[in-house]
């Protein structure tokens, strides 16, 4: 991690630039130029001026303050990581999207007609439109003053059709039949990886690769900097070009043609390149819809990947508990590093995200990604482990287990068992939620949240605990796939469909106590939720008296087929 002096240097550099350009404020994003959620810290401008290392959350810099916007997953982490003498942490609510909240808060924080700098390569066109609804004057800069985009060649690999279920040409044919315009521009990396059946490892916590794609006259032109020549023979209607040829290609298109694009995944810099054409915004992205419905082959491959992930989780739990029984001193970082090694031993190409390994009170930090080399794991405390990886097919796995650090001497307290079983009860009801043609992610979230909220204010153990995140998210080529949403948001009110893969992950967190989260990734199969995760639940922590008869049957059935 960097020292505060490094952040202060970057902040001074930015403010000098703002003064030179006569700016009242500057918006500083966490993403790279491809709008990736997971961006390396070295390329994350928001991190380089604030010290906050979470995967999402943007900053607004003024002459005398830095406002950091974070959602419920990162409230405590932001407080712990930033210098509060310099940074003001603005904590957003559960259903309050950051990009929507920032322009609303800006009206409170800035004077009318304030002059605000935007980095066009790191803001989506959709977000720019939201910002532009307010009475501010925006000044656009194509390059980031804090970081410089690095462009390097990289290798890709072909995922066989035995895993994907459809060839790249078959997917393209389906997509072309849906396109209503002359040109279709694709800028979301997961969608390009899906369409081409290509994967890479050069982006942190991703199997996608840096690229742009254009569909024209039934052919797909992919602009990327591949090292290896592996692609020309396997698909008939794809042409691969260097990424630096993209702008010339766009400029060669006739002015009277219509280009369709997704406003949420195209950055403003690219939009400025195409705005001279007739443009059509895609509200329901056909690729996103196709990608969200997994083929039978993809589901079978995911089962294999999750088996490997279950093995990693159970090896980690056994390794820790055996070490504690033998009196070894084991830190959070020791266990986190061991988990990473276990994944690579299982054949992982990359991690889905940084291992979340938190002991004791640290388990209250929902996305705790900085395992502490000085924090000794103590027998009798909770350990929260959230992890996943990419294997051959380049699909993410994601699982969370909270378990009791055991030396076979100390037993869980009644409070530990209560909190754990409360979360388990919510998960069991989510996993067994009845599915109809109209059931949505909103419905599943409500069922899970109702179990968490039941008698919440009446129980002595629940004081100070919060469930401050959605119940789940789509899983696919990225760990947070766009479809479906399992949350209390409006975007979750879309019916779930057979073949969709998503998580169910209730949790309870208290910063003075710690936290519990249990997460299974599941898929929908002909009206039934089926789990891809087979890791068992910690028997020491289950209070069976808290479960009704039906929940006991669900638990017994799951545990009988579980691993561990």
C-alpha positions as CSV (number, residue, x, y, z in Angstrom):
1,X,0.0,0.0,0.0
2,X,1.1,3.5,-0.7
3,X,2.0,6.1,2.0
4,X,-0.3,9.0,2.7
5,X,2.4,11.3,1.3
6,X,2.0,9.6,-2.1
7,X,-1.7,10.3,-2.1
8,X,-1.1,13.9,-1.1
9,X,1.4,14.4,-3.9
10,X,-1.1,13.1,-6.4
11,X,-3.8,15.3,-4.9
12,X,-1.6,18.4,-5.2
13,X,-0.8,17.5,-8.8
14,X,-4.5,17.3,-9.6
15,X,-5.3,20.6,-7.8
16,X,-2.5,22.3,-9.6
17,X,-4.1,21.1,-12.9
18,X,-7.5,22.3,-11.7
19,X,-6.2,25.7,-10.9
20,X,-4.5,26.0,-14.3
21,X,-7.7,25.0,-16.1
22,X,-9.8,27.2,-13.8
23,X,-11.9,24.3,-12.5
24,X,-14.1,24.3,-9.4
25,X,-14.1,20.5,-9.2
26,X,-12.9,17.4,-10.9
27,X,-14.6,14.0,-11.0
28,X,-12.2,11.2,-10.4
29,X,-13.4,7.7,-11.4
30,X,-12.1,4.2,-10.2
31,X,-12.4,2.6,-13.7
32,X,-10.0,2.3,-16.6
33,X,-10.8,3.4,-20.1
34,X,-12.8,0.2,-20.7
35,X,-15.0,1.0,-17.7
36,X,-13.9,-2.2,-15.9
37,X,-15.1,-2.7,-12.3
38,X,-11.8,-4.3,-11.3
39,X,-8.9,-2.0,-12.2
40,X,-5.3,-2.4,-10.9
41,X,-4.6,0.1,-8.1
42,X,-1.7,1.5,-10.2
43,X,-4.2,2.5,-12.8
44,X,-7.0,3.5,-10.4
45,X,-6.9,7.3,-10.2
46,X,-9.5,7.4,-7.3
47,X,-7.2,5.1,-5.3
48,X,-4.1,7.2,-6.1
49,X,-5.6,10.4,-4.6
50,X,-7.7,8.9,-1.7
51,X,-6.0,5.6,-0.6
52,X,-9.4,3.8,-0.8
53,X,-8.8,0.4,-2.5
54,X,-12.4,-0.8,-3.0
55,X,-13.5,-1.9,-6.5
56,X,-16.1,0.8,-6.9
57,X,-16.6,4.3,-5.7
58,X,-15.7,7.6,-7.3
59,X,-14.3,10.9,-5.9
60,X,-15.2,14.6,-6.4
61,X,-12.2,16.9,-5.8
62,X,-12.7,20.5,-5.0
63,X,-10.2,23.2,-4.0
64,X,-10.6,22.4,-0.3
65,X,-12.1,19.0,0.0
66,X,-12.2,15.5,-1.5
67,X,-15.6,13.7,-1.4
68,X,-15.5,9.9,-1.7
69,X,-18.8,8.2,-2.6
70,X,-19.1,4.6,-1.5
71,X,-22.0,2.1,-1.3
72,X,-23.0,-0.1,1.6
73,X,-20.3,-2.7,0.9
74,X,-17.5,-0.2,1.6
75,X,-18.7,2.1,4.4
76,X,-16.3,0.7,7.0
77,X,-13.4,0.0,4.6
78,X,-13.4,3.6,3.4
79,X,-13.4,4.9,7.0
80,X,-10.5,2.6,7.8
81,X,-8.4,3.4,4.7
82,X,-8.6,7.1,4.1
83,X,-7.1,10.1,5.9
84,X,-10.3,11.8,7.3
85,X,-8.5,15.1,7.6
86,X,-8.4,15.2,3.8
87,X,-11.2,12.9,2.6
88,X,-14.9,13.2,3.4
89,X,-16.6,9.8,3.0
90,X,-20.2,10.1,1.7
91,X,-22.0,6.8,2.5
92,X,-24.7,5.9,0.1
93,X,-27.7,3.7,0.9
94,X,-28.4,0.2,-0.3
95,X,-30.4,1.1,-3.3
96,X,-28.7,4.3,-4.1
97,X,-26.4,3.8,-7.2
98,X,-23.2,5.8,-7.0
99,X,-23.4,7.3,-10.5
100,X,-27.0,8.5,-9.8
101,X,-26.1,9.8,-6.3
102,X,-23.0,11.8,-7.3
103,X,-24.8,14.4,-9.6
104,X,-27.6,14.7,-6.9
105,X,-25.0,15.3,-4.2
106,X,-23.1,17.7,-6.4
107,X,-26.0,20.1,-6.3
108,X,-25.6,20.3,-2.5
109,X,-21.8,20.5,-2.6
110,X,-21.1,22.9,-5.4
111,X,-22.3,26.3,-6.5
112,X,-24.7,26.7,-9.4
113,X,-22.8,26.8,-12.8
114,X,-19.7,25.3,-11.2
115,X,-17.0,24.4,-13.8
116,X,-16.3,20.6,-13.4
117,X,-13.7,18.5,-15.2
118,X,-14.5,15.1,-16.7
119,X,-12.2,12.4,-18.0
120,X,-14.0,11.3,-21.2
121,X,-12.2,8.0,-21.4
122,X,-13.3,7.0,-17.9
123,X,-16.9,7.9,-17.8
124,X,-19.8,6.1,-19.6
125,X,-22.0,8.1,-22.0
126,X,-25.0,7.1,-19.9
127,X,-23.4,8.6,-16.7
128,X,-22.4,11.7,-18.6
129,X,-26.0,12.3,-19.6
130,X,-27.1,12.0,-15.9
131,X,-24.5,14.5,-14.9
132,X,-25.5,16.9,-17.7
133,X,-29.0,17.1,-16.4
134,X,-27.7,19.4,-13.7
135,X,-26.8,23.1,-14.0
136,X,-23.0,22.7,-14.2
137,X,-20.5,23.5,-16.8
138,X,-18.5,20.4,-17.7
139,X,-15.0,20.6,-19.3
140,X,-13.9,17.4,-21.1
141,X,-10.4,16.0,-21.0
142,X,-9.5,12.9,-23.0
143,X,-6.6,11.9,-20.9
144,X,-6.3,11.3,-17.1
145,X,-3.9,13.7,-15.3
146,X,-3.2,11.0,-12.6
147,X,-2.6,7.9,-14.7
148,X,-1.6,7.2,-18.2
149,X,-3.3,4.3,-20.1
150,X,-0.9,1.5,-20.8
151,X,-1.2,-0.4,-24.0
152,X,0.6,-3.7,-24.4
153,X,0.2,-6.8,-26.5
154,X,-1.2,-9.9,-24.9
155,X,-2.2,-13.5,-25.6
156,X,-5.6,-14.9,-25.9
157,X,-6.9,-18.5,-25.9
158,X,-9.9,-20.1,-27.7
159,X,-12.6,-21.7,-25.6
160,X,-13.8,-24.8,-27.3
161,X,-17.4,-25.2,-28.4
162,X,-17.7,-28.2,-26.1
163,X,-17.6,-25.6,-23.2
164,X,-19.4,-22.7,-24.8
165,X,-22.2,-24.7,-26.5
166,X,-22.2,-22.3,-29.5
167,X,-19.5,-21.3,-31.9
168,X,-18.5,-17.6,-32.4
169,X,-20.2,-17.7,-35.9
170,X,-23.4,-19.1,-34.4
171,X,-23.5,-16.4,-31.8
172,X,-22.9,-13.7,-34.4
173,X,-25.7,-15.0,-36.7
174,X,-28.1,-14.8,-33.8
175,X,-26.9,-11.3,-32.9
176,X,-27.1,-10.1,-36.5
177,X,-30.7,-11.2,-36.7
178,X,-31.5,-8.9,-33.8
179,X,-29.6,-5.8,-35.0
180,X,-31.8,-3.1,-36.6
181,X,-29.1,-0.6,-37.6
182,X,-26.3,-0.5,-40.2
183,X,-23.6,-0.7,-37.6
184,X,-23.5,-2.2,-34.1
185,X,-20.7,-1.0,-31.8
186,X,-19.7,-3.3,-28.9
187,X,-17.5,-1.8,-26.1
188,X,-18.2,-4.0,-23.1
189,X,-15.3,-6.4,-22.7
190,X,-17.3,-9.3,-21.3
191,X,-19.6,-9.1,-24.4
192,X,-16.7,-9.2,-26.8
193,X,-15.1,-12.2,-24.9
194,X,-18.5,-14.0,-25.0
195,X,-19.1,-13.3,-28.7
196,X,-15.6,-14.4,-29.9
197,X,-15.2,-17.3,-27.5
198,X,-11.8,-15.9,-26.6
199,X,-10.3,-15.3,-23.2
200,X,-7.2,-13.8,-21.7
201,X,-5.5,-13.2,-18.3
202,X,-3.9,-9.8,-18.8
203,X,-6.6,-7.8,-17.0
204,X,-6.6,-8.3,-13.2
205,X,-9.5,-10.5,-11.9
206,X,-10.9,-11.0,-15.4
207,X,-10.9,-13.4,-18.3
208,X,-11.8,-10.7,-20.9
209,X,-9.4,-8.7,-22.9
210,X,-9.0,-5.1,-24.0
211,X,-10.8,-4.6,-27.3
212,X,-13.6,-2.9,-29.2
213,X,-15.8,-4.5,-31.8
214,X,-18.0,-3.4,-34.7
215,X,-20.6,-5.4,-36.5
216,X,-21.2,-4.3,-40.1
217,X,-22.8,-6.2,-43.1
218,X,-23.0,-9.4,-41.1
219,X,-19.3,-9.4,-40.1
220,X,-17.7,-8.6,-36.8
221,X,-14.5,-6.5,-36.8
222,X,-12.5,-6.9,-33.5
223,X,-9.9,-4.3,-32.7
224,X,-7.4,-5.6,-30.2
225,X,-3.7,-6.1,-29.6
226,X,-3.2,-9.8,-29.7
227,X,0.3,-11.3,-29.5
228,X,-0.7,-14.7,-31.0
229,X,-2.3,-15.5,-34.3
230,X,-4.9,-18.0,-33.2
231,X,-8.1,-16.6,-34.5
232,X,-8.4,-16.4,-38.2
233,X,-9.2,-20.1,-38.8
234,X,-11.9,-20.8,-36.3
235,X,-14.6,-18.3,-37.3
236,X,-15.6,-17.3,-40.8
237,X,-17.3,-14.0,-40.2
238,X,-14.8,-12.3,-37.8
239,X,-11.9,-10.1,-38.8
240,X,-9.2,-9.1,-36.3
241,X,-7.4,-5.8,-36.5
242,X,-5.1,-3.8,-34.3
243,X,-6.8,-1.5,-31.8
244,X,-5.1,1.6,-33.2
245,X,-7.0,1.0,-36.4
246,X,-10.4,1.5,-34.7
247,X,-10.6,5.3,-35.2
248,X,-9.7,5.1,-38.9
249,X,-12.3,2.4,-39.4
250,X,-15.0,4.5,-37.7
251,X,-13.9,7.5,-39.8
252,X,-14.3,5.5,-43.0
253,X,-18.0,4.8,-42.3
254,X,-20.4,6.9,-44.4
255,X,-22.1,9.7,-42.5
256,X,-25.7,8.6,-43.4
257,X,-25.3,5.3,-41.6
258,X,-26.9,4.5,-38.3
259,X,-24.7,3.2,-35.4
260,X,-26.3,1.5,-32.4
261,X,-24.5,1.2,-29.1
262,X,-25.0,0.6,-25.4
263,X,-24.9,3.9,-23.5
264,X,-23.8,2.2,-20.2
265,X,-20.7,0.6,-21.7
266,X,-19.4,3.1,-24.2
267,X,-17.1,5.8,-22.7
268,X,-17.7,9.4,-23.6
269,X,-14.4,9.6,-25.6
270,X,-15.6,6.9,-27.9
271,X,-19.1,8.4,-28.1
272,X,-17.6,11.7,-29.3
273,X,-16.1,9.7,-32.2
274,X,-19.4,8.4,-33.4
275,X,-21.8,11.3,-32.5
276,X,-21.6,12.7,-36.1
277,X,-23.6,9.6,-37.3
278,X,-27.2,8.8,-36.8
279,X,-27.0,7.1,-33.4
280,X,-29.4,4.7,-31.7
281,X,-29.1,3.8,-28.0
282,X,-29.6,0.1,-27.2
283,X,-31.9,-0.2,-24.2
284,X,-32.0,-4.0,-24.0
285,X,-28.6,-5.3,-25.2
286,X,-29.1,-8.5,-27.2
287,X,-25.6,-9.8,-26.3
288,X,-26.2,-9.2,-22.6
289,X,-29.5,-11.2,-22.8
290,X,-27.8,-14.0,-24.8
291,X,-24.9,-14.1,-22.4
292,X,-27.1,-14.3,-19.3
293,X,-28.8,-17.6,-20.5
294,X,-26.1,-20.3,-20.1
295,X,-26.1,-23.2,-22.5
296,X,-26.2,-26.8,-21.1
297,X,-22.5,-27.0,-22.0
298,X,-21.7,-23.9,-20.0
299,X,-23.7,-25.1,-17.0
300,X,-21.8,-28.5,-17.1
301,X,-18.5,-26.7,-17.3
302,X,-19.5,-24.4,-14.4
303,X,-20.3,-27.5,-12.3
304,X,-16.7,-28.6,-12.8
305,X,-15.3,-25.2,-11.9
306,X,-17.4,-24.9,-8.8
307,X,-16.3,-28.4,-7.7
308,X,-12.7,-27.2,-7.9
309,X,-13.7,-24.0,-5.9
310,X,-15.4,-26.2,-3.2
311,X,-12.2,-28.2,-2.9
312,X,-10.2,-25.0,-2.4
313,X,-12.6,-23.7,0.3
314,X,-12.6,-27.0,2.2
315,X,-8.9,-27.4,1.9
316,X,-8.5,-23.9,3.3
317,X,-10.8,-24.6,6.3
318,X,-9.0,-27.9,7.1
319,X,-5.6,-26.4,6.7
320,X,-6.4,-23.6,9.1
321,X,-8.1,-25.7,11.8
322,X,-5.4,-28.4,11.7
323,X,-2.8,-25.6,12.1
324,X,-4.6,-24.1,15.1
325,X,-5.0,-27.6,16.7
326,X,-1.2,-28.0,16.4
327,X,-0.6,-24.6,17.9
328,X,0.7,-22.8,14.8
329,X,0.5,-19.0,14.5
330,X,-1.4,-18.3,11.3
331,X,-2.2,-14.8,10.0
332,X,-4.9,-13.6,7.7
333,X,-2.3,-13.2,4.9
334,X,-1.0,-16.7,5.5
335,X,-4.4,-18.2,4.9
336,X,-5.2,-15.9,2.0
337,X,-1.9,-16.8,0.2
338,X,-2.6,-20.5,0.8
339,X,-6.0,-20.2,-0.8
340,X,-4.5,-18.6,-3.9
341,X,-2.0,-21.4,-4.1
342,X,-4.8,-23.9,-3.8
343,X,-6.7,-22.3,-6.7
344,X,-3.7,-22.5,-9.0
345,X,-3.1,-26.1,-8.0
346,X,-6.6,-26.8,-9.2
347,X,-5.8,-25.3,-12.6
348,X,-7.1,-21.7,-12.2
349,X,-6.0,-19.2,-14.9
350,X,-6.8,-16.2,-12.8
351,X,-8.7,-15.2,-9.7
352,X,-12.3,-13.8,-10.1
353,X,-11.5,-11.1,-7.5
354,X,-9.0,-10.6,-4.7
355,X,-9.5,-13.2,-2.0
356,X,-11.7,-11.8,0.9
357,X,-10.2,-13.4,4.0
358,X,-11.3,-11.7,7.3
359,X,-10.9,-12.8,10.8
360,X,-12.8,-11.5,13.9
361,X,-14.0,-7.9,13.7
362,X,-12.5,-7.6,10.2
363,X,-15.3,-9.8,8.9
364,X,-17.6,-6.8,9.3
365,X,-15.8,-5.2,6.3
366,X,-18.0,-6.6,3.5
367,X,-15.2,-6.5,0.8
368,X,-12.1,-6.9,3.0
369,X,-9.4,-7.5,0.4
370,X,-6.3,-6.5,2.4
371,X,-5.5,-9.7,4.4
372,X,-3.3,-8.5,7.3
373,X,0.1,-10.1,7.7
374,X,0.1,-9.0,11.4
375,X,-3.4,-10.2,12.3
376,X,-3.2,-13.6,13.9
377,X,-6.2,-15.8,13.5
378,X,-7.5,-16.7,17.0
379,X,-9.3,-19.9,17.9
380,X,-13.0,-19.1,18.6
381,X,-13.4,-16.3,16.1
382,X,-15.3,-16.1,12.9
383,X,-13.5,-16.3,9.6
384,X,-15.2,-14.9,6.5
385,X,-13.9,-16.3,3.2
386,X,-15.2,-15.1,-0.1
387,X,-13.3,-16.3,-3.2
388,X,-13.5,-17.5,-6.8
389,X,-11.4,-18.1,-9.9
390,X,-11.4,-18.5,-13.7
391,X,-10.6,-21.9,-15.1
392,X,-10.3,-23.1,-18.8
393,X,-13.6,-21.7,-20.0
394,X,-13.1,-18.2,-18.5
395,X,-16.3,-18.2,-16.4
396,X,-16.1,-16.8,-12.8
397,X,-16.8,-18.8,-9.7
398,X,-17.9,-17.1,-6.5
399,X,-18.6,-18.6,-3.0
400,X,-18.6,-17.3,0.6
401,X,-18.4,-19.3,3.7
402,X,-18.1,-18.0,7.3
403,X,-16.8,-20.6,9.6
404,X,-15.5,-21.1,13.2
405,X,-11.8,-21.0,13.7
406,X,-11.4,-24.2,15.7
407,X,-8.7,-25.7,17.8
408,X,-11.1,-28.3,19.1
409,X,-11.1,-26.7,22.6
410,X,-13.1,-23.5,22.3
411,X,-16.8,-23.8,21.5
412,X,-19.0,-21.2,19.7
413,X,-21.0,-18.8,21.8
414,X,-24.8,-18.6,21.7
415,X,-24.5,-15.2,20.0
416,X,-22.2,-16.6,17.3
417,X,-24.6,-19.4,16.7
418,X,-27.6,-17.1,16.6
419,X,-26.1,-14.7,14.0
420,X,-24.8,-17.6,11.8
421,X,-28.1,-19.4,11.9
422,X,-30.1,-16.3,11.2
423,X,-28.0,-15.8,8.0
424,X,-28.2,-19.5,7.1
425,X,-32.0,-19.5,7.5
426,X,-32.2,-16.6,5.0
427,X,-30.0,-18.4,2.6
428,X,-32.0,-21.6,2.8
429,X,-35.2,-19.7,2.0
430,X,-33.5,-18.1,-0.9
431,X,-32.2,-21.4,-2.3
432,X,-35.7,-22.9,-2.0
433,X,-37.6,-19.9,-3.3
434,X,-40.6,-21.1,-5.5
435,X,-40.1,-20.0,-9.1
436,X,-42.9,-19.1,-11.5
437,X,-42.7,-17.4,-14.9
438,X,-43.0,-14.0,-13.2
439,X,-40.5,-14.5,-10.3
440,X,-37.8,-11.8,-10.3
441,X,-34.6,-11.1,-8.5
442,X,-36.5,-8.5,-6.6
443,X,-38.8,-11.3,-5.2
444,X,-35.9,-13.5,-4.1
445,X,-34.3,-10.6,-2.4
446,X,-37.5,-9.7,-0.6
447,X,-37.9,-13.3,0.7
448,X,-34.3,-13.3,2.0
449,X,-34.5,-9.8,3.5
450,X,-37.8,-10.6,5.2
451,X,-36.1,-13.5,7.0
452,X,-33.2,-11.3,8.1
453,X,-35.7,-8.5,9.2
454,X,-38.0,-10.9,11.1
455,X,-38.1,-9.9,14.9
456,X,-34.9,-7.9,14.2
457,X,-35.6,-5.2,16.8
458,X,-36.7,-7.6,19.4
459,X,-33.5,-9.8,19.7
460,X,-30.7,-8.9,22.1
461,X,-28.1,-10.2,19.7
462,X,-29.0,-8.2,16.6
463,X,-28.3,-4.7,17.9
464,X,-25.9,-2.9,15.6
465,X,-26.1,-5.5,12.8
466,X,-26.9,-4.5,9.2
467,X,-27.6,-6.3,5.9
468,X,-26.1,-3.5,3.8
469,X,-25.9,-5.1,0.3
470,X,-28.1,-6.8,-2.3
471,X,-28.9,-10.5,-2.0
472,X,-27.0,-11.4,-5.2
473,X,-25.8,-10.7,-8.6
474,X,-25.4,-12.4,-12.0
475,X,-22.3,-14.6,-12.6
476,X,-20.6,-15.4,-15.9
477,X,-17.6,-14.1,-17.7
478,X,-17.4,-11.5,-15.0
479,X,-18.1,-12.1,-11.3
480,X,-20.7,-9.3,-11.3
481,X,-22.5,-10.0,-14.5
482,X,-25.1,-7.5,-15.6
483,X,-28.1,-9.9,-15.6
484,X,-29.9,-10.8,-13.3
485,X,-29.9,-8.5,-10.3
486,X,-31.0,-10.0,-6.9
487,X,-31.7,-6.8,-4.9
488,X,-34.3,-4.3,-3.8
489,X,-33.6,-2.1,-6.8
490,X,-36.0,-1.4,-9.8
491,X,-33.5,-3.1,-12.1
492,X,-34.2,-6.4,-10.3
493,X,-37.9,-6.5,-11.2
494,X,-37.2,-8.6,-14.3
495,X,-38.4,-12.2,-14.5
496,X,-35.7,-14.8,-13.9
497,X,-35.2,-17.2,-16.8
498,X,-34.0,-20.8,-17.1
499,X,-30.2,-20.9,-17.6
500,X,-29.5,-17.8,-15.6
501,X,-26.6,-18.0,-13.1
502,X,-26.6,-15.8,-10.0
503,X,-25.7,-15.7,-6.3
504,X,-27.7,-15.7,-3.2
505,X,-25.6,-14.2,-0.4
506,X,-27.3,-12.8,2.7
507,X,-25.1,-11.3,5.4
508,X,-25.2,-9.6,8.8
509,X,-22.4,-7.2,9.9
510,X,-21.5,-5.2,13.0
511,X,-18.3,-3.3,13.0
512,X,-17.8,-3.8,16.7
513,X,-18.4,-7.6,16.5
514,X,-17.7,-8.9,13.0
515,X,-19.9,-10.4,10.2
516,X,-21.4,-13.5,8.7
517,X,-22.0,-14.0,5.0
518,X,-23.1,-17.2,3.3
519,X,-23.1,-17.3,-0.5
520,X,-24.1,-20.0,-3.0
521,X,-23.9,-19.4,-6.7
522,X,-27.0,-21.1,-8.3
523,X,-28.6,-21.6,-11.7
524,X,-32.3,-21.7,-12.7
525,X,-33.3,-25.0,-14.4
526,X,-36.9,-25.4,-15.5
527,X,-38.5,-23.5,-12.7
528,X,-36.1,-24.7,-9.9
529,X,-33.1,-23.0,-8.3
530,X,-30.2,-25.5,-8.3
531,X,-27.0,-24.8,-6.5
532,X,-23.6,-25.0,-8.1
533,X,-21.9,-24.7,-4.7
534,X,-21.5,-27.9,-2.7
535,X,-19.5,-26.7,0.3
536,X,-21.2,-27.6,3.6
537,X,-22.3,-25.3,6.4
538,X,-20.4,-25.3,9.7
539,X,-22.3,-27.7,12.0
540,X,-20.8,-26.2,15.1
541,X,-22.5,-22.9,14.4
542,X,-26.1,-24.1,13.6
543,X,-28.8,-23.7,16.2
544,X,-31.4,-26.1,14.9
545,X,-34.0,-24.7,17.3
546,X,-34.1,-21.5,15.1
547,X,-35.2,-23.5,12.0
548,X,-38.7,-24.7,11.3
549,X,-39.4,-28.2,10.1
550,X,-39.2,-27.3,6.4
551,X,-35.9,-25.5,6.8
552,X,-34.5,-28.5,8.7
553,X,-35.4,-30.7,5.8
554,X,-33.8,-28.3,3.3
555,X,-30.6,-28.2,5.5
556,X,-30.4,-31.9,5.9
557,X,-30.8,-32.6,2.2
558,X,-28.1,-30.0,1.3
559,X,-25.6,-31.2,3.9
560,X,-26.0,-34.8,2.8
561,X,-24.9,-33.9,-0.7
562,X,-22.3,-31.3,0.4
563,X,-18.5,-31.5,0.4
564,X,-16.6,-31.1,3.6
